Amino acid sequence: MRHERADKTLQATALVHEAYLRLIGLHDIGWQGRAHFFAVSAQMMRRILVDRARSRVCAKRGGAAERVPLETIAEMPDLGSWRPSELMTLDDALTRMAEMDPRKAKVIELRFFGGLSVEEVADILKISPQSVMRDWKLAKVWLQRELNKSG
């Protein structure tokens, strides 16, 4: 969120607050440690951002999906430069990826939506930083191919 435009409608504090409210609404979650908390939190923030993007696209543009230029995803993407429809298209592709390779989808989710570093993701997923980078690179290639199909 720190890279987002000045005219953004959702402040980082508001995102964290919304995620917190949703997290405390979960019952019988049975937290299994720090890694579980970060994974659920990143997923919750992803849902919040995508839900907001969907509502803005529906209100402004009729909900048409657009091609996402995945080459714009560097090490840490600038969410402020993404249009809501691009975020929705990425979310749909990530959902498809999670069906085929949950770990790669989780790496993208933790880095992109959770804002975590390679080392933090490695710690959470209990894999090496090299494995995180390999998953990150392969997932980006797969996502690019998928997003080109839908574009």
N, C-alpha and C positions, 0 to 999 in steps of 0.2 A: 504494500500500500504506500510505502514511502516514495515511490516513483510516480504516483498517480498525479493527474492534472490538478491544477489549483482549483478548478471549478467542480471537483468531484462531489458527489452527493453522499458518499459513505466514507466517513473518517475511519482511520484504523481503530480508534477506541470504540466506535460504534460497531465495527465488525466483531471485535473481541467481545464486546458486551452482548451482542446478538448471539454469538457462538456460546457464550457462558450461559445465557438464558436457555438456550436449547439443550445444552449439556446437563444443566441441573434438572431439566424436565425428563431426562432419561432415568428410568427406574431399573433396578436389578442389573446394572451394567457390569458389576464385578470387576472393577479396574484391576488390571494385572501388571501395573507398574507404569513407569514414565513413558515407555515406548507405546503402550496401548493408549495412554492419554493423548500423546502427540498425534498418533495415527487417527484417532477419532476426532480430535480437534481440527486437523487439516481437512478431513473429509467434511466436517460440519462447515468450515469456512468456504470450502468449494461449493457446497450446496447453497449457502447464503449468497455468494457472489453470482452463481449461475441463476438462481431464482430471481435475483434483482435484474440481471441482464435480460432474462426472458420477459419479465414484466415491462422493462423499458423498450425492448424490441417490439413487443406486441402493441404497445401504446404508440410508438413512433413510426415503425416501418412495416407493420403488418406481419412480422414474424418470419420474413424470408431469411433462410440461411445463406451465409456467404463463405467463400473460400478463406481459409486461415493460412497466411504465409508463415509456415512453421520455422522457416529460416530466421524469423525474428526472435525465436526463443534462443537466447544465448545462455550463458550460465545461469543467470537469474533474470527472468523476463520482466519487462516494464508493463505491469497490468494496466496502467493508465493509457497506454497507446492502443489497447485492444478495444474494439467495438463490442457491444453486448452480443451481437449476432455471432461474432468470431469466437467469443468465449463459450457460447452455447454449442457451436459446432465442435470446438475442442472437447467440451464435456461429453458430447455424444460419442466422439471417437475414443475418448478415454474409457467410457463405459464398455465399448466393444473390446478394447484392449484388455480390460480387466477380466473379461470372459475367457480370453486366450492365455494371458500371462499376467496374473494378479500382481506379481512382484514388480514388474516393469511399470505397471499402472500406478502402483503405490509409490514408486520412486518419483515419477512425474508429479503425482499429487502432493507428496511431501515437499518437494522442491518448489513446485510452481505455486501451489495454493498455501502451503504451510510456511514457505520462505526459509526452509532449513538448508544448511550447508551440506556438502557431500559427506563430511565427517559425521554430522548429526544424523543424517539418513542412515549411514552405515551402522551407527550405534543403535538406532531404533530397530532396524531390520536385522541386526546381528549378522551383517555381511561386511566384507572389506570395502574400503573406499574405492578400490579399483573395480569391484563388482558394481558398485553404485554408478560409477562413470560409464562402465560398459553398458549397463541397463539404460542409463540416461541417453547415451548415443544411439543405441539400437531402437529404443522407444521413439526417439525423435524421427528416425528414418521411417519406422512403421507408421507413425502418425502423419508424417508428410505424405506418404503414399495414400493413406486413407483419406486425408483431407483433399488431396488432388482429385480423388475419385468423386467426392461430393461437391467439388467446386466447379 
